[in-house]
């Protein structure tokens, strides 16, 4: 029996999360920060390329929201579970 891989695949990422336009961020979260990079949701993470659009991603199962760049890297390279 093979153990499941510790990271998500791109297919799993696409199926289990939803891209959220910044303008659709619930008002009560507008002053909150991404739990990965600690930057506010209305600001691009420092690791983002200068011309990258501001995008958010919501994990469907728990409804947690992160910068897309932050959570994609977390799930695809570090751990397939919500941080």
C-alpha positions as CSV (number, residue, x, y, z in Angstrom):
1,X,0.0,0.0,0.0
2,X,1.5,3.3,-1.1
3,X,1.1,6.3,1.3
4,X,-0.5,9.4,-0.2
5,X,1.9,12.1,-1.4
6,X,2.6,14.8,1.2
7,X,1.8,17.5,-1.3
8,X,-1.2,18.3,-3.5
9,X,-1.2,17.9,-7.3
10,X,-2.3,20.8,-9.5
11,X,-5.5,18.8,-10.3
12,X,-6.3,18.5,-6.6
13,X,-5.6,22.2,-6.1
14,X,-8.0,23.1,-8.8
15,X,-10.7,20.8,-7.6
16,X,-10.5,21.6,-3.9
17,X,-10.1,25.4,-4.0
18,X,-11.8,28.4,-5.6
19,X,-10.1,31.5,-7.0
20,X,-11.6,34.5,-5.3
21,X,-11.3,37.9,-6.9
22,X,-10.1,40.5,-4.3
23,X,-13.3,42.5,-4.7
24,X,-15.3,39.4,-3.5
25,X,-13.4,39.2,-0.2
26,X,-16.0,39.3,2.6
27,X,-16.0,42.7,4.2
28,X,-15.1,41.3,7.7
29,X,-11.9,40.0,6.2
30,X,-10.8,43.2,4.4
31,X,-8.4,44.2,7.2
32,X,-7.2,40.6,7.8
33,X,-3.9,39.1,6.7
34,X,-2.9,36.0,4.8
35,X,-1.8,33.4,7.4
36,X,1.2,32.3,5.3
37,X,2.9,35.6,4.4
38,X,1.2,37.8,7.0
39,X,0.5,40.6,4.4
40,X,-3.0,42.0,4.3
41,X,-5.3,40.6,1.7
42,X,-5.4,43.9,-0.2
43,X,-1.6,43.8,-0.7
44,X,0.5,41.5,-2.9
45,X,2.8,39.2,-1.0
46,X,6.5,40.3,-1.1
47,X,7.4,37.1,-3.1
48,X,5.1,38.1,-6.0
49,X,6.5,39.3,-9.3
50,X,5.9,43.1,-9.7
51,X,3.4,42.6,-12.5
52,X,1.5,39.7,-10.9
53,X,-2.3,40.3,-10.4
54,X,-3.6,40.2,-6.9
55,X,-5.4,36.9,-6.5
56,X,-6.9,35.1,-3.6
57,X,-7.8,31.4,-3.2
58,X,-10.3,29.9,-0.8
59,X,-10.0,26.3,0.4
60,X,-13.5,24.9,-0.2
61,X,-13.6,22.4,2.8
62,X,-12.7,24.9,5.5
63,X,-13.3,28.3,3.8
64,X,-9.9,29.7,4.7
65,X,-8.6,32.3,2.3
66,X,-5.0,33.0,1.3
67,X,-3.1,34.9,-1.4
68,X,-3.1,32.5,-4.4
69,X,0.7,32.6,-4.7
70,X,1.1,31.7,-1.0
71,X,-1.4,28.8,-0.8
72,X,-0.4,27.4,-4.1
73,X,3.2,27.2,-3.0
74,X,2.2,25.7,0.3
75,X,-0.1,23.0,-1.1
76,X,2.1,22.1,-4.1
77,X,5.5,22.2,-2.5
78,X,5.1,21.8,1.3
79,X,2.0,20.1,2.6
80,X,-1.3,19.2,1.1
81,X,-3.2,20.2,4.2
82,X,-4.5,23.7,5.1
83,X,-2.0,25.6,7.1
